[in-house]
Amino acid sequence: MMRRQAVVIAVVIMLAGGGMVAQEALSTQGGRTAGPPVLTPGEIQRWLDAYTVLNAAEQLELSEDRFPEFVARLKALQTVRRHHQQTRQQLLNDLRMLVGRPRTMVKGDEAQVQNRLQALRDLEARTAGELQKTYDGVDELLDPVQRARFRLFEDEMERRKLDLLSRARRLNQARRGGPG
Amino acid sequence: MKHLDAGQLVDLLDGGGTAAAERHLGTCARCREQLDALKRMDALVSSVEVPEPSPLFWTHLSARVREGAAAVPSARKGPWRWVVPLAVAATLLVVAGRGWVSRGGVESEGRVPSAIAESSGVERDVSGLFAEDGSWWILAEASADLDWDEAAEAGFAVAPGAADRAVLQLTREEQQELVRILRAELGDGVMP
């Protein structure tokens, strides 16, 4: 079983580069001068990533020597997935603007639509390959049982994150003295 | 006769309007226009294929409608007293419809997460990328009471990244709450 220190180091690595801002903001909130500080999506994401890493360490029972590499590859997988989601959403937004209101279509829009559709197809094809590659990278570090656990773990983590978001919302409502 | 109120318009939409309301409609272009708008909205909502949701969903929905109605100041009397509850109900129906459709594979306009360009070391601003869409909160709210095993058997799956979509819907206070929870989950020993 892995020593907790190794997990701690990995989690700190996941938080590095922005999460500290959030921590500082929280620790200095006693003053309550100008309301809660703004957290960037990236900062919140890093906290969630750290939570994912901590749980992965517990559930996959990785050896200490493989864990740092696992963290790096897991992060790569998440980055590919998020980049795909963001780019896809951007393309969908473009398409929505182009075809959402047919009356506003002007000459040249059709070419742009074709362009975005092609970009969407390219993205899906490219991402499938990239995801496969990053999954392969994670799998290299795992034995068959751990690979199976990892698939189940990913599914479970998504549910847990949704639960956390829901809890945050409810706690905030309770703190404010009622449903919001 | 004064213009038709929201309740009378809804009655007409359902085919249950009074004779006086029908007569007024024949002479008032403004009320006809309002009724047409209601019909269009009704057609729009009806055109969305919505699978029968779980009983839990309707419990949440009715609670939300009650909350919305209760939030209207009691001094609000007169012909517009129906407008806010109706608007809340209509909005929830549309949002719910879109939420369920998105689960069926049709992309909603949801704010999708924070895809961060971590590989490049540059954090991209995604705050303006995703439009407001409460449908992800229906999913997140439902998750608190959901039996995931039953949901999975019914074909309900949470794809990787689903939670990321909801993160950007948090208010600043909710973000702070989330980070507090995460800190507690991670344990104080984890923090440097």
Interface residues (C-beta under 8 A of the other chain):
Chain A: R4 V7 V8 V11 V12 G17 G18 A22 Q23 L26 Q29 G35 P36 P37 V38 L39 T40 P41 G42 I44 Q45 W47 L48 A50 Y51 L54 K75 A76 T79 R81 R82 H83 H84 Q85 Q86 T87 R88 Q89 Q90 L92 N93 R96 E154 D155 E158 R159 K161 L162 D163 L164 L165 S166 R167 A168 R169 R170 L171 N172 R175 R176 P179
Chain B: E67 E107 E109 V112 P113 S114 A115 I116 A117 E118 S119 G121 E123 R124 V126 S127 L129 F130 A131 W137 L139 A140 E141 S143 A144 W148 V158 A159 P160 G161 A162 A163 D164 A166 V167 L168 L170 T171 R172 E173 E174 Q175 Q176 E177 L178 V179 R180 I181 L182 R183 E185 L186 G189 V190 M191 P192
